[in-house]
Amino acid sequence: MYLHIGKDYIVKNNEIIGIFNINYVKNTKEYKAMYNSLDENGDIIKVSDNKAKAFILTENQGKRKAYITNIGVNTISKRLI
């Protein structure tokens, strides 16, 4: 199955490692380290220009990517069902 995360972006459900509320995790050292690592490799995709609400971490064949979207975590979770 696929999950629509905004604009023309979809990700495979089985590639999703986690979906995080940006407001809750943005100040943690773990998030900052992960974000910086992914950003250095160009593996962060900003789906929306609007206010970021969710951080979606995916992995495919050992390669991690992150998507930042303005769709809320609750809405994304409902789409997974």
Secondary structure, DSSP 4 states (H G I P E B T S, - for coil): -EEEEETTEEEEGGGEEEEEEHHHHTTSHHHHHHHHHHHHTT-EEE--SS---EEEEEEETTEEEEEEESS-HHHHHHHH-
